[in-house]
Amino acid sequence: MEQGTQRDAQLLEFIPDEIMFEILTRLPVRSLLRFKCVCKSWNSLISSPNFNTHLDASSDYILVTTGLTCSTKSLFSLYCAKTFTKHMDLDLGSCEMNFVSNGFFVSICSTCNGLLLICATYSGLYIWNPSIRKIKRLPQGRYKQGLYVCVGFGFHHQKNDYKVVRIIRLQKDMYTTEVYSLKLNSWRDVAAVLPISIDSRYLITTCALHVNGVVYWKVRVKDSARYCILSFDMDNEVFSSRELPEKVVGVDRDSAIRVFENSLSVIQMRQDGNHHHVSCCDIWVMGLDTWNMMPTIFLPLNAWPSSFTKDGACIARLDENRTLVLYDPISQEAKEITRVEGREYCNVVGTYKESLVLLD
């Protein structure tokens, strides 16, 4: 047995480092965690920040939430992005830090590269990596938790760092912004100035989308019925704003921001007199200086799009958000993904990839 182990170790020495790197990046996270114990060189390689290439080779999943409160059953589940069969339930109680008690409100603020930014009532903000069952509680910022109006989560490419941005309402019409760095594990004030006057009453429940290093919110302009898109660039830490597509203005409440074909998009739901038994979903994809309209998708009546797949299919909510279906706009066929009962609801948080971030 010992001779066999020595022979295997000698064979590993003949495999070039670049080949070994390519092999390891194609393995699931669970296997990588075990392989850290094989030898010092593997442990060093898998633990290195440069191993984030693993994200590009890992399987894609759809992250679904199925409840409002933390209870004995799982709040979050992963579904295969290809077959849409359930892969696994994600259990917050299995983390090293069980940070919530039954009855606490738990919500996912944003996702990025396999990490989830979670807000827990009375408990604060957390970054959770379900793949390795590790969770990190963010330190208290300079301002009280109850004063912030929205939060976003994204990746700083230049510094290979994950950031949380928090817009805080100090008093009427006065806002400040602070940014948390995962590398530094600390908050700091930034000089970024909001380009528009926002109505915080419509912002606190707004979920952020992270697309290519930029965080986006759909916001309402103060003292106005007009909505627009507010963005924060994680690299240069600057805010900017953008008007909604012209055809959406005036019907803003029936619109939302989504990720479509790896770009920020705006969707608008409407009824068409020529199609009484379906809901029409218009899609605009953000370009450099304009909005590019995609072909209209016809969905089941009263459906609401939660997410889009890479091949253009739509994951929509039905039955007062109790059912998720995969809808193919070409064949117009709907496949049920999951269903919940009672007062619970289900929704797609976004796509998910396994990650080794937060690996000590």
N, C-alpha and C positions, 0 to 999 in steps of 0.2 A: 504493500500500500504506500509506504513512504517512498519507494523507488518510483512508483507511478506519479506521485505528487511532484517529485523532483523533476521527472521527465516533462510533465506538463508545464512546470515553471520555466524550464529551459526552452521549451517550444515558444512560449510567450515572448521570450527575449528576442526571438528572430522575427517577430512581426513588427514591421515599421510603425512608428508612433502615429503617423498620419492615417495608416490603414486601421489601426486600433481605434483611433478617434472616430472614423467613419462607421465602424462596426457598433461602437457603444452608443452613438447618437441615434441609432435605429432601434434601440431597445426601449421597452416601457420603463417608466419611472420605478415601479416596484422592483424590477430586476436590477436596475442601476443601484438602488439602495443596498441590495444584497452584495453586489459586485464591488462596492467600496471596501469590503472586508477581504477581497482576494489578495491584494498586495498594496503596498504604499503608493506605487506609481498610479494605479487605477484610482485609488482614493483621492490622490492629488488632482488627477485629471477630471474626475467627475465633480469634484468640489470647486473647481476653478470657475471664475466668472465667464471665461471664454467658452465654457461648455453650453452656453445658452443656445448654441446652434441646434441643440436637441429639440428646441421648440419647433423648428421647421420640419423635422422628420416625424414628430409625434402625431398620433391620430387626432382627428377633429371630433369634437363632441358638441352637443347642444345642451346648455345649462338651463334647467327648468326649475322654477320655484312653485311649490304646491301648498303654501299656507302663509299665515300672517304671524303666528306666534311660535315660539320654541316649545315643543311638546315632546311626547315620547316617540312620535313618528318623525321621520326625516322631513326637513323643509325643502331640501334641494336634491335633484337627481340629474344624472348625466345620461343622455341618449346619444347613440351613435349617429353621426351626421350623415352617414350613408344609408343605413338600414332603418334608422329611427326606432330601434329597439332599445329598451332600457339597459344601460351598461352597469350602473351602480347607483345606490343612494349615498348621499354625502351627509355624514353625521357630525354635527358640531360637538356632540358630547364625547366623540372619540379623540378630540384634539387634546394636546398637552395642557391647555388652559381652558377649562370649562367655564366660560365667562358669563353665561346667562342662566337665569333661573326660569322655571316654567311661568308663562304669562308675559314675559318680556317681549316687546316688539323687536323683531329682527328683520332687517332689510338689506339687500345688496345695492349699494350706491353705484358701483361701476365695476367693470372687469378689465383686466389687461394681462395678456401673456400668461394665462393660467393662474393669476392672482385675483382674489375677490376683495373689494373694499366693502366692509360690513359695518353698518351702524346698528348698535344695540341700545335700546332705551335705557337711560340712566347709567349706561356703562361706557359709552364713547365709541370711538372708531377703531376698527381692527383690520389688518391685512391677513387674509387667510389663504393658505395653499392647501387645498384638499388632497392633492396628489401625494404629498408627504406628511399630511396630517399635522401641519404646524400652523400656528396662529400667533400673530404679534399684535399686542395692544399698543396703539399709538400714544405717545406722551401727551399730556395736556398742553394745549397751545397757550398763547399769551392771553387769549380771550375766552370767556366762559362758553361752555359747550352750547348753551341754549340760544346764543346770539347769532350763530352762523345761519345763513339762509340757503346756501347750496354748497355742494362739495363735488370735486371731480378727481379722477385717478388716471394716471398715464405714465408713459415711459419717456425719459430724457435720453435720446439716442447718443448725443455727444459725450455724456458722462456715464453712460450705462447705469443709470439710476432710475428708480421708481419714485414718483412724486405724487403727493396729494395736495390739491389746491382747494382752499376754503375761502369763500366770500363771506364776510362778516358784516352785519349791520350794527354799527355802533349806536346810532340814533337816527332820527328821521332824516332821510336823504344823505346820510353819511355812511360810507362803506370803506372797509379796508380788506386787504387780501393777505393771507399767509400761506406759505408753502412748506410742506413736510418732505424731507429727504430720507429715504429708507437707508441710504448709505451712512448718513450722519445721525440718523435717529433723532432728529430735532426739527422744530418749526422755526421759521424766520419770516419777518415781514418783507413784502416785496413792494416796489414802487408802482406796480401796474395800476393803471387808472381805468375804471369802467368807461367805455366809449358812449354809453347811453344811460339814461336814468331808468332803473328797473323797478318793477312793482314786486316787492318781496313776498307779498301774499300769494302770488302765483309761481313763485320760484322754489319755495321750500320743499315742494313735493316733486320737483322736476328732476328726473334721472339724467345723468350725464352719459354721453357717448364718447368713446375714445377711438379716434381714427388717425392712424399715421402720425402719432406724436402730438395731436391736438385734441383738446377736450371741448365738447359742444353741449350747449343747453338751448332749448327753446324757451324764450322768456317773453314776458309781457312788458311793454313800455309803460312807465308810470304815467298816470292821468290820461290814459289812452286805451282804446280797445284793440290797439295794434300789437301784434307779436313779431318778433324777429329772432335771429339766431345769435347767441353770444358764444364766443370761442376764446380759449386760452391756450397759447402755444407753450408746450412744456420745455422747449429748448431755449427760447429767448424770453419767456415769462412776460408775454404781452397779450392784452386783451384785444379783440376786434369784434365787429358786429357785421351782420349781413341780413339784408331784407329777404323775406320769404318770396317764393315765386309769385309773380303778379297775379296769377289766377287763384292763388290761395288766399290772398289778402281779402279780408271781409268774411271769410269762412274759416278763420284760424282754429276755432275749437274742434273742427273735424279733421285737423291735421296733426302730424307728429313727425319727429325726426327718427330716421332708421339708418342702418348700414346696408347699402345695396351695391353689390359688385365691388366691395372693398372701398366704397366711397360714401361720404355723407349724402343722405338723400332726404327729401321731404315727401311724405305721403299724404294724400287727401282722400277721405271717404265721401262718396256722394251717391245719390240715387239718380237713375236715368229713366226717363219716361218710356224709353224703348226697351228697357230690360227691368221689368217689374219684380222679378223673382231673384234678383242678384244685387249685390253691392258692387259699385265701381270703385276701384282703387287706382288713382292717378299717382304716378311716381316721377319726381324730378331729381336728377342726380347733379350734384354741385360740380360745376366746372371752374375754370380760372376766373372768369368774369361774368358768368351767366349760369342759368339752370337749364339742364338738358332734359327734356321730357321723354320718358320711356313709354312703350305701349301700355295702354290701360289694362289692368288685370281685373277680371270678373270673379268675385268671391261669393260664397253662400250668403244669403240675406242676413244682415246684422252681424257679419263677421268683422273682426278687427285684427289687422296684421300685427303680429308680435315680432316677427323676424323673417329674413329671407335666406335661402340656402345659396350656395355658390352657383348652382345651375338655374337659379331664378325661381324656384318653387317658393311658395309662401307658407309660413307657419302662422295660423290664425287662431284667435280665441272665439269660442261660441258658447251659447247657453249661459249668458251672464258670467263669462270668464271661467266656467267650470270644465270646459272641454278644449283641448288643443287638437287641431287637425293639420295635416300636411296637405296642401292644396296645389295640384299641378295645373297651372293656367292653360296649358296646351290641351291636355286631355280632359280638363275640368273635373278631375276625380279627386275626392277627398278621402284621406286615410286618417283614422283616429290615432293619435299618439298616446294621449292619457286623458283621464277624467277624474275629477274629485267630487266628493259629495258634501252636503251640508253647507256650512258657512265658509268653507275654504275656497280658494281660487287657485288657478294655475296660470303661469305666464312664462314666456321665454325671456331669460335674462340676456342671453347672447351666446356666441360661440365660445368654446373652451378648449384649451390645449393643456396637456400635462406639462408641468414645470418643476424645475429644481430650485427656483428662487426661494430664499429663506433657508437654504440648506447651510448649516453651520460647518 
